């Protein structure tokens, strides 16, 4: 089983230049592979010969056969993996199960991330050792890592990316499946809301805010930097790449990096705690894509990370041997009474603004069948727990 560990790395001046050249070479190979793929496809259409259709092997052989002299001082694995990425991008584009996957486009020098991959990396004496090209002239050093990899095993792939504060490497390591956690009969329901996640910790209800004061402050700072950059581009559209523009852009990248780290830390801790404490976890299979079509809620929905939460829960439930129940997105967890089972319809239906007909607020759930009054999120969590228990009994 593959596990990924992202580690900060500290290359010396020589290896910094080598990493920069490797990132540029990866972008060059990707663009060459995409252009060759398009040419082969156009040729097969014009000649009406399906045997001329491109594939990964044909494109790779074409690029290797037409290598320039300077390319032999670069890693051969960068070219081969770039061609593999192009082939995978086209495969995803035509996959009906991935309707949102865009058509492969050429990488821009100005707007592309500095990144490359290799499957020949190893850890030697606690340092990252990349594969040295055959015709490379010059010293070759190991790259110091901020920490040792979290798992022991064979490194299948190393992805090095340049971020706002330096270089990071994501190590995909082949490890053995761990022993499952001790069995637990606890059932947990998690109700995802804009800005918070509500779940039951035993018999009590707990909420974790995901839009903290620190994040809101960072989002305000991001908006400020974006306005400043836009103003500089409008004021001098031909020559806006000034020293102050580059400094502001660096500040923007660092602010985005802080946001990503805070959000990832919150979700990682929440999902690990839920999986370790409960045997069965029920979450809603929300259609986040169509929910974001609401222009008033799109930004906060995006910041609440519903999709990321679902992916992490699926991965950790498999890793720790827990049961994850994906509740159908049309299940009326908010409209159904967890006490008597009556579902609100028509004028009784509860909306984001509450219920104007019965003068109830957004967070209030009042059942007009049995008369029980609950918090809206608490009622939804109880419904998710009952759904998961019903699924367990039916199976």
C-alpha positions in Angstrom: 0.0 0.0 0.0 1.3 3.5 -0.9 1.6 6.2 1.7 2.9 9.7 1.0 5.0 11.9 3.2 5.7 15.5 2.3 9.0 16.8 3.7 10.8 20.1 3.5 14.2 19.8 1.8 17.3 22.0 1.9 19.4 21.7 -1.2 22.8 23.5 -1.4 23.5 26.0 -4.1 24.6 23.3 -6.6 21.5 21.2 -6.1 19.2 24.3 -6.1 20.4 25.0 -9.7 20.0 21.3 -10.6 16.4 21.2 -9.2 15.5 24.4 -11.1 16.9 22.9 -14.3 15.0 19.7 -13.7 11.7 21.6 -13.2 12.3 23.6 -16.4 13.2 20.4 -18.2 10.0 18.6 -17.0 7.9 21.5 -18.4 9.8 21.3 -21.7 9.3 17.6 -22.0 5.6 17.9 -21.1 5.0 20.5 -23.8 7.0 18.5 -26.4 5.0 15.3 -25.5 1.7 17.1 -25.8 2.6 18.7 -29.1 3.8 15.3 -30.5 0.6 13.6 -29.2 -1.6 16.3 -31.0 0.4 15.9 -34.2 0.0 12.1 -34.2 -3.7 12.4 -33.5 -4.3 14.9 -36.3 -2.4 12.7 -38.7 -4.5 9.7 -37.8 -7.7 11.8 -38.4 -6.5 13.1 -41.7 -5.4 9.7 -43.0 -8.3 8.0 -41.4 -6.0 5.3 -40.0 -6.7 4.3 -36.4 -3.3 2.5 -36.2 -1.6 5.9 -36.3 -3.4 7.0 -33.0 -0.9 8.1 -30.4 -0.1 6.3 -27.2 2.4 6.7 -24.4 5.0 4.3 -26.0 4.8 6.0 -29.5 5.3 9.5 -28.1 8.1 8.4 -25.7 10.0 6.7 -28.5 9.6 9.7 -30.8 11.0 12.1 -28.2 13.8 9.8 -27.2 14.8 9.3 -30.8 15.0 13.1 -31.4 16.8 14.1 -28.2 19.1 17.1 -28.4 22.7 16.9 -27.2 22.0 19.0 -24.1 19.1 16.6 -23.0 21.6 13.8 -22.2 22.8 15.8 -19.2 19.2 15.7 -17.7 17.5 12.7 -16.1 15.9 10.3 -18.5 13.2 9.5 -16.0 11.9 13.1 -16.1 11.1 12.8 -19.8 9.5 9.4 -19.4 7.3 10.4 -16.5 6.3 13.6 -18.3 5.1 11.5 -21.2 3.2 9.3 -18.8 1.5 12.4 -17.3 0.4 13.5 -20.8 -1.0 10.0 -21.5 -2.8 10.0 -18.1 -4.2 13.5 -18.7 -5.8 12.4 -22.0 -7.1 9.2 -20.4 -8.8 11.2 -17.6 -10.2 13.7 -20.2 -12.0 10.9 -22.0 -13.1 9.1 -18.8 -16.9 9.6 -18.3 -16.4 9.1 -14.6 -14.2 12.3 -14.5 -16.4 14.9 -16.3 -14.6 17.8 -14.8 -11.2 16.9 -16.0 -10.0 19.5 -18.5 -8.3 18.9 -21.8 -4.5 18.8 -21.4 -2.9 22.2 -22.0 0.6 23.4 -22.6 2.6 24.5 -19.5 3.4 28.2 -19.2 6.8 29.3 -17.9 5.1 32.2 -16.0 2.1 30.4 -14.5 3.2 26.8 -14.1 4.3 25.3 -10.8 8.0 24.4 -10.6 7.7 20.6 -10.2 9.3 17.3 -11.5 9.1 13.6 -10.7 11.5 10.8 -10.5 11.1 7.1 -9.5 14.9 6.6 -8.9 15.2 8.6 -5.6 16.6 6.9 -2.5 17.5 7.9 1.1 21.2 7.6 1.8 22.5 8.5 5.2 19.3 10.5 6.0 19.6 12.6 2.8 17.6 12.5 -0.4 19.7 11.1 -3.3 18.3 11.8 -6.8 19.3 9.8 -9.9 22.4 11.3 -11.5 22.2 11.6 -15.3 24.9 9.7 -17.2 26.4 12.7 -19.0 26.1 15.1 -16.1 29.3 17.0 -15.5 29.9 18.3 -12.0 29.5 17.4 -8.3 26.4 15.6 -7.1 25.2 16.0 -3.5 22.5 14.5 -1.3 19.7 16.8 -0.2 19.2 17.4 3.5 15.6 16.7 4.7 13.8 18.4 7.6 12.9 15.0 9.0 13.2 11.4 8.3 10.4 9.7 6.3 7.5 8.7 8.5 7.3 5.2 7.0 10.0 2.6 6.1 9.8 1.0 2.8 10.6 1.3 -0.9 10.3 4.8 -2.4 8.2 4.4 -5.5 8.0 8.0 -6.6 9.5 11.3 -5.4 7.8 14.6 -6.5 9.8 17.7 -5.8 7.9 21.0 -5.9 9.0 24.6 -5.3 6.7 26.5 -2.9 6.7 30.0 -1.5 9.4 29.2 1.1 11.5 26.6 -0.6 11.6 23.1 -2.0 9.4 20.2 -0.7 9.5 16.5 -1.7 6.5 14.2 -1.6 7.7 10.6 -1.1 5.3 7.8 -2.2 6.5 4.8 -0.1 5.4 1.2 -0.4 4.4 0.0 3.0 2.6 -2.9 4.5 -1.0 -2.6 5.6 -1.0 -2.0 9.4 -3.0 -4.1 11.8 -6.6 -2.8 12.2 -7.5 -0.8 15.3 -9.3 -2.6 18.2 -12.9 -3.1 17.4 -15.3 -0.4 18.5 -19.1 -0.4 18.6 -19.3 3.4 18.7 -21.2 5.0 15.8 -20.4 8.6 14.9 -22.3 11.0 12.6 -20.6 14.0 11.1 -22.8 16.9 9.7 -20.8 19.2 7.4 -21.8 22.8 7.6 -20.5 26.0 6.2 -17.6 26.9 8.5 -17.9 24.0 11.0 -18.3 20.2 11.3 -20.7 18.9 13.9 -20.3 15.4 15.3 -21.2 13.3 18.4 -18.5 12.6 20.9 -20.2 9.8 22.7 -23.6 11.2 23.9 -22.6 14.9 23.6 -22.5 17.0 20.5 -19.3 18.8 19.5 -18.5 21.2 16.7 -15.2 22.1 15.1 -14.9 25.4 13.3 -13.0 25.3 10.1 -13.2 29.0 9.4 -11.2 30.2 12.4 -10.4 33.9 13.1 -6.8 33.3 11.9 -8.1 32.0 8.5 -10.6 34.8 8.1 -7.7 37.3 8.8 -5.6 35.5 6.2 -8.4 35.6 3.6 -8.8 39.4 4.2 -5.0 39.7 3.6 -5.3 37.7 0.4 -8.0 40.0 -0.9 -5.8 43.0 -0.1 -2.9 41.6 -2.0 -5.0 40.6 -5.0 -6.4 44.1 -5.2 -2.9 45.6 -5.1 -1.7 43.3 -7.9 -4.8 44.1 -10.0 -4.3 47.8 -9.5 -0.6 47.6 -10.6 -1.6 45.7 -13.7 -4.3 48.2 -14.7 -2.1 51.2 -14.0 0.8 50.0 -16.1 -0.3 47.0 -18.2 2.9 46.9 -20.3 5.5 47.0 -17.6 3.9 46.0 -14.3 6.6 43.5 -13.2 8.2 45.9 -10.8 10.1 45.1 -7.6 7.0 46.0 -5.5 4.8 43.8 -7.7 7.1 40.8 -7.3 7.2 41.4 -3.5 3.4 41.6 -3.2 3.1 38.4 -5.3 5.5 36.6 -2.9 3.4 37.8 0.0 0.3 36.5 -1.7 1.9 33.1 -2.2 2.9 32.9 1.4 -0.6 33.8 2.6 -2.1 31.0 0.5 0.5 28.6 1.8 -0.4 29.5 5.4 -4.1 29.0 4.6 -3.5 25.6 3.1 -1.4 24.4 6.0 -3.9 25.5 8.7 -6.8 23.9 6.8 -4.8 20.7 6.3 -3.8 20.5 9.9 -7.5 21.0 11.1 -8.8 18.2 8.7 -6.0 15.8 9.4 -6.5 16.0 13.2 -10.3 15.8 12.9 -10.3 12.8 10.6 -7.7 10.9 12.6 -9.6 11.5 15.8 -12.9 10.4 14.3 -11.4 7.2 12.9 -9.5 6.2 16.1 -12.5 6.9 18.4 -15.3 5.2 16.4 -15.9 2.0 14.7 -18.5 3.3 12.2 -18.6 6.9 10.9 -21.4 8.2 8.8 -20.9 11.3 6.6 -23.0 12.9 3.9 -22.0 12.3 0.3 -22.5 15.9 -0.6 -22.5 17.1 -4.2 -20.1 20.0 -3.6 -19.7 20.9 -7.2 -23.4 21.8 -7.7 -23.6 23.3 -4.3 -20.9 25.8 -5.3 -23.2 27.1 -8.1 -24.9 29.2 -5.4 -23.0 32.5 -5.9 -23.8 33.6 -2.3 -22.4 30.5 -0.7 -19.7 29.4 -3.3 -16.8 31.0 -1.6 -17.5 29.7 1.9 -18.5 26.3 0.6 -15.1 26.1 -1.1 -13.3 27.2 2.1 -15.2 24.5 4.1 -13.4 21.7 2.2 -16.3 19.2 1.9 -14.5 17.3 -0.8 -11.2 17.2 0.9 -12.9 15.9 4.1 -14.6 13.1 2.2 -11.3 12.0 0.6 -9.4 11.9 3.9 -12.2 10.0 5.6 -12.2 7.3 2.9 -8.4 7.0 3.0 -8.1 6.7 6.7 -11.1 4.4 7.2 -9.4 2.0 4.8 -6.0 2.4 6.4 -7.3 1.8 10.0 -9.9 -0.8 9.1 -12.9 1.2 10.1 -16.4 1.3 8.5 -17.3 4.5 6.6 -20.9 5.0 5.6 -21.6 7.5 2.8 -25.1 8.7 3.3 -27.0 9.3 0.1 -27.0 13.0 -0.8 -30.8 13.0 -1.1 -31.3 11.6 2.4 -33.3 14.3 4.3 -31.0 14.5 7.3 -32.0 18.1 8.0 -35.8 17.7 7.3 -36.4 14.4 9.0 -37.2 14.2 12.7 -34.8 11.9 14.5 -37.4 11.1 17.2 -40.5 10.2 15.2 -39.3 10.0 11.6 -41.6 12.7 10.1 -40.1 14.5 7.1 -40.9 18.2 6.6 -42.4 19.1 3.2 -44.1 22.1 1.7 -44.5 25.1 3.9 -43.0 23.1 6.9 -39.7 22.6 5.1 -36.7 24.1 6.9 -34.4 26.3 4.7 -31.1 28.1 5.3 -33.1 31.1 6.6 -35.3 28.9 8.8 -39.0 28.6 8.3 -40.9 31.9 7.8 -44.3 30.1 8.0 -43.7 28.9 11.5 -41.3 31.7 12.5 -38.4 29.4 13.3 -34.7 30.3 12.9 -32.0 28.6 10.9 -30.6 26.5 13.8 -34.0 25.5 15.2 -35.7 22.2 14.4 -39.3 21.9 15.6 -41.1 18.7 14.7 -44.8 19.3 14.0 -45.5 15.6 14.4 -44.3 14.8 17.9 -43.5 18.4 19.0 -39.8 17.8 19.9 -37.5 20.7 19.7 -33.8 20.2 18.8 -30.8 22.0 17.4 -30.8 21.6 13.6 -27.3 20.2 13.4 -27.9 17.9 16.4 -31.0 16.5 14.7 -29.0 15.9 11.5 -26.2 14.1 13.3 -28.8 11.8 15.0 -30.4 11.0 11.6 -26.9 10.1 10.2 -26.3 7.8 13.1 -29.7 6.0 12.6 -28.9 5.7 8.9 -25.6 4.0 9.6 -27.2 1.7 12.2 -29.8 0.8 9.6 -27.2 0.0 7.0 -25.3 -2.2 9.5 -28.5 -4.2 10.3 -29.4 -4.7 6.7 -26.0 -6.0 5.8 
